[in-house]
Amino acid sequence: MVGIWILVASGLGFGNETYPRPVDGLGILTAIGLLAISVATWAAPHDALWSVGLVAVAAYCLWTGGVGAVLWRSKARNIGDVASP
């Protein structure tokens, strides 16, 4: 369910232009990885599940960092109380 949500949200660019294309691309990669874990759990041997999981975890970490950076910058711009990193 989370994979589908991330896929749709990233595919639509979160509904605005605040999020750059690389963040959307990482979101799509993350969603594909999470959906691949679901499929691999039922269809693939343990080794394939391990490698798919590692790729999905790496993509998820990069994606959450990108989304966090965008949110941090937008908060600093809108409120002006926090300096952008």
CORNOR-V335011 format. One record per residue. RES is the residue in three letters. PSI is psi in whole degrees, 0 to 359 (999 if undefined). OMEGA is omega as a letter, one per 20 degrees, with the letter a starting at -180 (* if undefined). NEAR is the number of other C-alpha atoms within 10 Angstrom. Layout:
res:RES psi:PSI omega:OMEGA near:NEAR
res:RES psi:PSI omega:OMEGA near:NEAR
This chain:
res:MET psi:317 omega:r near:10
res:VAL psi:321 omega:r near:10
res:GLY psi:318 omega:r near:20
res:ILE psi:318 omega:r near:14
res:TRP psi:313 omega:a near:12
res:ILE psi:320 omega:r near:21
res:LEU psi:312 omega:a near:23
res:VAL psi:314 omega:a near:15
res:ALA psi:315 omega:a near:16
res:SER psi:324 omega:r near:22
res:GLY psi:328 omega:r near:15
res:LEU psi:1 omega:a near:12
res:GLY psi:29 omega:a near:18
res:PHE psi:18 omega:r near:13
res:GLY psi:4 omega:r near:10
res:ASN psi:181 omega:a near:8
res:GLU psi:10 omega:a near:9
res:THR psi:323 omega:a near:12
res:TYR psi:124 omega:r near:18
res:PRO psi:161 omega:a near:13
res:ARG psi:320 omega:r near:13
res:PRO psi:325 omega:r near:11
res:VAL psi:318 omega:r near:20
res:ASP psi:319 omega:r near:22
res:GLY psi:318 omega:r near:17
res:LEU psi:325 omega:r near:23
res:GLY psi:318 omega:r near:28
res:ILE psi:318 omega:r near:23
res:LEU psi:319 omega:r near:22
res:THR psi:314 omega:a near:26
res:ALA psi:318 omega:r near:25
res:ILE psi:320 omega:r near:19
res:GLY psi:317 omega:r near:22
res:LEU psi:321 omega:r near:25
res:LEU psi:325 omega:r near:19
res:ALA psi:325 omega:r near:16
res:ILE psi:318 omega:r near:23
res:SER psi:315 omega:r near:16
res:VAL psi:318 omega:a near:12
res:ALA psi:332 omega:r near:18
res:THR psi:323 omega:a near:14
res:TRP psi:329 omega:a near:9
res:ALA psi:337 omega:a near:11
res:ALA psi:160 omega:r near:11
res:PRO psi:171 omega:a near:10
res:HIS psi:322 omega:a near:10
res:ASP psi:320 omega:r near:10
res:ALA psi:321 omega:r near:13
res:LEU psi:320 omega:r near:18
res:TRP psi:313 omega:a near:14
res:SER psi:321 omega:r near:12
res:VAL psi:320 omega:r near:18
res:GLY psi:320 omega:r near:18
res:LEU psi:318 omega:r near:13
res:VAL psi:318 omega:a near:15
res:ALA psi:321 omega:r near:21
res:VAL psi:317 omega:r near:15
res:ALA psi:315 omega:r near:14
res:ALA psi:320 omega:a near:22
res:TYR psi:317 omega:r near:20
res:CYS psi:315 omega:r near:12
res:LEU psi:319 omega:a near:16
res:TRP psi:314 omega:a near:21
res:THR psi:325 omega:r near:15
res:GLY psi:318 omega:r near:13
res:GLY psi:316 omega:r near:19
res:VAL psi:319 omega:r near:16
res:GLY psi:318 omega:r near:12
res:ALA psi:319 omega:r near:16
res:VAL psi:316 omega:r near:17
res:LEU psi:320 omega:r near:14
res:TRP psi:315 omega:a near:15
res:ARG psi:320 omega:a near:16
res:SER psi:326 omega:r near:15
res:LYS psi:317 omega:a near:15
res:ALA psi:322 omega:r near:15
res:ARG psi:318 omega:a near:13
res:ASN psi:321 omega:a near:9
res:ILE psi:321 omega:r near:8
res:GLY psi:10 omega:a near:11
res:ASP psi:352 omega:a near:9
res:VAL psi:131 omega:r near:12
res:ALA psi:142 omega:r near:10
res:SER psi:142 omega:r near:13
res:PRO psi:999 omega:* near:7
